[in-house]
Amino acid sequence: YRVALGALSSRAGTALPSFILSFAVLHEGTAVASLIGIFYVLGVRASSGASAVDWP
């Protein structure tokens, strides 16, 4: 994978460690944001008394 990642990082114009760290931060950030959104929506629906059958 080193050759492929090296090609990607050179195309992006960054060093390989910086490229990998940026990808990891963005990947984890979007995963956490998605989970927060899912739990927020489910929490709002649970607190409003809506059932799964009433899902729009």
DAFENQUI-V709237 format. One record per pair of residues at least 6 apart in sequence whose ideal C-beta (glycine too) atoms are under 7 Angstrom apart, sorted by the first residue. I is the first residue (numbers start at 1). J is the second residue. Records with the same first field share a line. If there is no record, write none. Layout:
BEGIN
I = J / J
END
This chain:
BEGIN
5 = 16
6 = 16
8 = 19
9 = 15 / 16 / 19
12 = 19
END
